[in-house]
Amino acid sequence: MHINHLKTFTVAADTLNFTKTAQRLDYAQSSVTAQIKALEKAYGVELFQRLGKRIYLTEAGIKMQSYAERILALHDEMSREFDEGMEEKGTILIGACESQCIYRLPKLLRFIRSRYPQVQVVLKPVPSSKTSEQMLQKGELDLAFIMDRDQQYDFLESVSLFQEDIVLIGSANHPLSVQSSAALSEVMQHPLILTEKGCSYRTELEQVLEEQNLHLENIIEFGSIEAIKQCVKAGLGFSYLPLMTVRNELESGELSSIRIDAPINQPITKLLWHKDKRMTKVVQDVIDFSIKHIG
C-alpha cells in the first residue's frame, strides 16, 4: 500500500465523486479508480458502492476513512519532523574521564545546549583511554575525550588538543614541597592515593617507577578525584593528578606540589571519533568548538 493511495481515498471519501477527486489531485480519473481498486484488493473489502449516479462509502469505507485520516496525520507529522532537521535533534554520546567531565567539558555542554536545544547530551565517564576506544569502535559513543600518548588508532580519527600537566601533590606545607626536587624513592616512602588502574597518567607514573625498580605496594585507590584530594589534604599520602583538578587548592595553599627528579611522560588530551560513522552537523560543530575553545 502506497501512502498516495490513502490520500486519494480520503479525497474520494470527501467528494464522493471520482471525477472531482481526479481534478483536485490533478490525476487522470483512471488513476483514481486504479488506486481505489488497489486498496480494495489489498484489504479484501469494497470501499464504495454506486446507487444510481451517485457513490457512497460502504461500512468498510467509513472505517477505512477513519484509519486513513489518522495514518496520514502521522505521516504529515513525521514529514515535518524530518523537514525541521533531524540532525538538530536526537542524542549525542560523549565519553571522557572524570577530570575532563568535571573541569573541562561544562563549557562544551553549554555550547551544545545553546546551539542545539533539542539535542540530548549524554556524558559518560569512562575510566581509561582503551575503554573509550572500544566504545567508539562498537558505536557506543559518538565522541571521546581521552588522555594518551601521541599515536594512530585503528578505525578512529583523532585530533590533539593540548598536552596536560600532571602534578604530584601532597598536604599543605609537606616537607618535600620545600625541596628543589624529591626522588621518587622518597615519595614511595609514603602511601600513594591514585585513580583507577588503566588511567593514562597513572600508567605513565607506574612505568617510571618500574624503570627505577620501585614497586607500588602502599596504595589507596579511588574512582573519585574529589575523594583523592580530600585524603591528600588529610595527610594520608601523595597523589598524581592533572593540574586542572588541583589548581585552586594549590593556589589557596590547601595542597602543595612536589617536584620530582624523574621525568614522567605528560599525556596529550585528544578528541576521537569513528572514521566510518556518518558525521552529523552537531558532531562536526562539537569537534570545531573543541578545537577552538578547549584545545
Wavefront OBJ file of the C-alpha trace (Angstrom):
o trace
v 0.000 0.000 0.000
v 1.370 3.371 -1.064
v 0.672 6.454 1.063
v -0.697 8.167 -2.053
v -3.437 5.544 -2.274
v -4.688 6.633 1.154
v -4.544 10.294 0.137
v -6.573 9.559 -2.969
v -9.072 7.546 -0.958
v -9.605 10.314 1.650
v -10.270 12.877 -1.089
v -12.691 10.496 -2.814
v -14.399 9.805 0.530
v -14.807 13.552 0.969
v -16.060 14.387 -2.554
v -17.890 11.107 -3.237
v -17.033 11.791 -6.850
v -14.127 10.255 -8.735
v -14.119 12.969 -11.367
v -13.805 15.751 -8.755
v -11.181 13.683 -6.937
v -9.108 13.425 -10.124
v -9.420 17.199 -10.710
v -8.429 18.068 -7.128
v -5.386 15.793 -7.207
v -4.506 16.502 -10.851
v -4.777 12.805 -11.730
v -6.445 11.031 -14.611
v -9.760 9.555 -13.471
v -8.480 6.102 -14.432
v -5.622 6.579 -11.948
v -8.085 7.379 -9.136
v -10.099 4.277 -9.976
v -6.957 2.110 -10.102
v -5.755 3.337 -6.685
v -9.134 2.708 -5.041
v -9.246 -0.790 -6.543
v -5.680 -1.430 -5.273
v -6.800 -0.567 -1.740
v -9.886 -2.766 -2.020
v -7.761 -5.677 -3.259
v -5.142 -5.180 -0.517
v -7.731 -5.355 2.278
v -10.321 -7.586 0.647
v -13.194 -5.115 1.095
v -15.447 -2.909 -1.025
v -14.968 0.781 -0.115
v -17.602 2.442 -2.331
v -20.944 1.381 -3.681
v -22.854 3.026 -6.525
v -26.556 3.847 -6.228
v -27.840 5.360 -9.425
v -25.497 8.172 -10.479
v -24.016 8.667 -7.011
v -21.445 6.739 -4.965
v -21.450 6.181 -1.209
v -19.000 4.851 1.339
v -19.645 1.316 2.470
v -19.346 0.378 6.143
v -15.785 -0.766 5.407
v -15.181 2.539 3.616
v -16.277 4.520 6.685
v -13.862 2.549 8.868
v -11.113 2.943 6.263
v -11.655 6.707 6.235
v -11.053 6.924 9.980
v -7.838 4.876 9.795
v -6.601 6.667 6.687
v -7.004 10.106 8.266
v -5.014 9.016 11.324
v -2.291 7.406 9.228
v -1.970 10.486 7.035
v -1.822 12.753 10.104
v 1.068 10.678 11.485
v 2.731 10.718 8.074
v 2.488 14.515 7.952
v 3.880 14.765 11.486
v 6.821 12.542 10.522
v 7.453 14.619 7.393
v 7.521 17.838 9.418
v 9.899 16.236 11.891
v 12.389 15.419 9.160
v 11.855 18.700 7.330
v 12.753 20.601 10.503
v 16.117 18.858 10.571
v 16.637 15.647 12.472
v 20.346 16.474 12.755
v 19.417 19.247 15.184
v 17.605 16.759 17.420
v 18.335 13.345 18.827
v 21.164 12.337 21.157
v 24.940 12.783 21.169
v 27.017 10.402 23.297
v 30.307 11.784 24.615
v 32.815 9.802 26.674
v 35.507 11.328 28.884
v 37.479 10.620 32.039
v 36.190 12.115 35.272
v 38.612 15.051 35.295
v 37.538 16.102 31.786
v 33.847 15.734 32.653
v 34.120 17.943 35.725
v 36.737 20.536 34.854
v 36.820 20.932 31.100
v 33.600 19.907 29.393
v 30.911 22.056 31.079
v 31.546 24.889 28.604
v 31.167 22.402 25.742
v 27.835 21.287 27.191
v 26.725 24.939 27.421
v 27.654 25.402 23.755
v 25.627 22.365 22.659
v 22.656 23.425 24.792
v 22.659 26.959 23.350
v 23.203 25.900 19.712
v 21.080 22.745 19.710
v 18.486 22.990 22.500
v 16.630 19.890 21.254
v 19.715 17.659 21.288
v 20.063 15.437 24.349
v 23.659 15.193 25.543
v 24.747 12.024 27.337
v 28.146 12.478 29.006
v 29.595 9.119 30.010
v 32.505 8.970 32.473
v 34.973 6.428 31.038
v 37.897 5.351 33.263
v 40.512 4.596 30.594
v 41.514 5.536 27.063
v 41.378 1.895 25.982
v 37.770 1.627 27.113
v 36.883 4.789 25.178
v 38.458 3.361 22.021
v 36.477 0.133 22.376
v 33.203 2.008 22.944
v 33.816 4.162 19.843
v 34.518 1.107 17.721
v 31.297 -0.543 18.934
v 29.259 2.598 18.210
v 28.519 3.168 21.911
v 29.970 6.696 21.749
v 29.899 9.440 19.132
v 32.944 11.263 20.519
v 35.511 10.618 23.243
v 37.951 12.898 25.038
v 40.962 10.892 26.166
v 44.444 11.442 27.630
v 47.077 9.371 25.857
v 50.397 9.416 24.078
v 50.566 10.690 20.512
v 49.654 7.722 18.298
v 47.440 6.471 15.489
v 44.258 4.455 16.066
v 42.634 1.684 14.064
v 39.310 2.805 12.573
v 39.363 6.055 14.559
v 40.064 9.684 13.698
v 41.725 11.895 16.298
v 42.741 15.478 16.866
v 45.250 16.505 19.551
v 44.024 19.397 21.673
v 46.913 20.070 24.111
v 49.430 18.480 26.441
v 48.290 18.001 30.012
v 50.249 18.967 33.135
v 50.142 16.158 35.699
v 51.481 17.041 39.144
v 52.443 15.173 42.293
v 50.597 16.678 45.247
v 50.813 16.437 49.000
v 49.188 18.009 52.021
v 49.716 21.716 52.733
v 53.302 22.564 53.720
v 54.526 18.992 53.345
v 58.312 18.909 53.953
v 59.003 17.509 50.471
v 57.281 20.507 48.869
v 60.000 22.918 50.018
v 62.798 20.901 48.427
v 64.019 21.863 44.971
v 63.163 18.298 43.934
v 62.433 14.964 45.540
v 63.485 11.494 44.458
v 60.748 9.021 43.660
v 62.277 6.721 46.266
v 61.490 9.401 48.871
v 57.957 9.751 47.576
v 57.442 5.990 47.733
v 58.068 6.014 51.482
v 54.552 7.443 51.752
v 51.226 5.968 50.608
v 50.102 6.827 47.096
v 46.446 7.707 46.598
v 45.708 7.053 42.925
v 42.936 6.911 40.379
v 41.752 3.570 38.985
v 44.221 1.286 37.222
v 44.279 1.905 33.478
v 44.126 5.694 33.819
v 46.703 7.110 31.382
v 48.661 9.318 33.778
v 48.723 6.616 36.452
v 50.103 4.234 33.810
v 52.883 6.708 32.968
v 53.795 7.015 36.658
v 53.828 3.228 37.077
v 56.132 2.860 34.079
v 58.725 5.243 35.559
v 58.501 3.519 38.946
v 59.090 0.165 37.263
v 62.147 1.540 35.448
v 63.572 2.558 38.828
v 62.692 -0.809 40.406
v 60.234 0.872 42.753
v 57.097 -1.104 43.485
v 53.592 0.150 44.187
v 52.871 -1.586 47.447
v 51.224 1.013 49.659
v 48.322 2.221 47.504
v 44.931 3.694 48.242
v 42.760 3.626 45.120
v 39.696 5.778 44.440
v 37.452 6.307 41.439
v 36.733 9.877 42.571
v 39.233 12.713 42.190
v 37.417 14.741 44.842
v 37.820 11.862 47.313
v 41.526 11.641 46.464
v 42.017 15.355 47.127
v 40.313 15.136 50.500
v 42.561 12.234 51.519
v 45.683 14.110 50.457
v 44.540 17.204 52.377
v 44.144 14.984 55.442
v 47.789 13.899 55.124
v 47.076 10.292 54.146
v 49.603 10.298 51.307
v 50.563 11.737 47.928
v 48.657 11.688 44.644
v 49.388 12.279 40.961
v 46.641 14.290 39.292
v 46.039 16.672 36.361
v 46.888 20.250 37.277
v 43.415 21.416 36.209
v 41.875 19.340 39.025
v 44.026 20.812 41.824
v 44.876 24.308 40.577
v 42.537 26.076 43.018
v 43.783 24.095 46.014
v 47.420 24.747 45.102
v 46.775 28.487 44.756
v 44.890 28.634 48.061
v 47.552 26.635 49.908
v 45.249 23.714 50.762
v 47.597 21.404 48.843
v 51.255 21.574 47.890
v 53.061 20.371 44.781
v 56.061 18.072 44.984
v 58.751 18.476 42.342
v 60.303 15.143 41.444
v 63.672 14.458 39.814
v 62.402 11.862 37.334
v 60.768 12.923 34.043
v 57.328 11.400 33.554
v 55.671 11.487 30.138
v 52.820 14.001 30.094
v 49.753 12.739 28.199
v 48.023 14.604 25.400
v 44.307 15.310 25.552
v 42.736 14.208 22.276
v 39.290 14.036 20.737
v 38.412 10.775 18.956
v 35.571 9.583 16.723
v 34.948 6.620 14.409
v 36.155 7.335 10.886
v 33.283 5.401 9.271
v 30.460 6.922 11.304
v 28.352 9.498 9.482
v 29.377 12.988 10.540
v 26.281 14.952 11.551
v 26.264 18.733 11.773
v 26.028 18.539 15.572
v 29.099 16.303 15.861
v 31.092 18.443 13.418
v 30.223 21.605 15.357
v 31.272 19.936 18.627
v 34.627 18.975 17.092
v 35.165 22.519 15.762
v 34.220 24.082 19.106
v 36.559 21.726 20.983
v 39.499 22.597 18.735
v 38.914 26.350 19.062
v 37.809 26.692 22.690
v 39.057 23.637 24.572
v 42.282 22.972 22.681
l 1 2 3 4 5 6 7 8 9 10 11 12 13 14 15 16 17 18 19 20 21 22 23 24 25 26 27 28 29 30 31 32 33 34 35 36 37 38 39 40 41 42 43 44 45 46 47 48 49 50 51 52 53 54 55 56 57 58 59 60 61 62 63 64 65 66 67 68 69 70 71 72 73 74 75 76 77 78 79 80 81 82 83 84 85 86 87 88 89 90 91 92 93 94 95 96 97 98 99 100 101 102 103 104 105 106 107 108 109 110 111 112 113 114 115 116 117 118 119 120 121 122 123 124 125 126 127 128 129 130 131 132 133 134 135 136 137 138 139 140 141 142 143 144 145 146 147 148 149 150 151 152 153 154 155 156 157 158 159 160 161 162 163 164 165 166 167 168 169 170 171 172 173 174 175 176 177 178 179 180 181 182 183 184 185 186 187 188 189 190 191 192 193 194 195 196 197 198 199 200 201 202 203 204 205 206 207 208 209 210 211 212 213 214 215 216 217 218 219 220 221 222 223 224 225 226 227 228 229 230 231 232 233 234 235 236 237 238 239 240 241 242 243 244 245 246 247 248 249 250 251 252 253 254 255 256 257 258 259 260 261 262 263 264 265 266 267 268 269 270 271 272 273 274 275 276 277 278 279 280 281 282 283 284 285 286 287 288 289 290 291 292 293 294 295
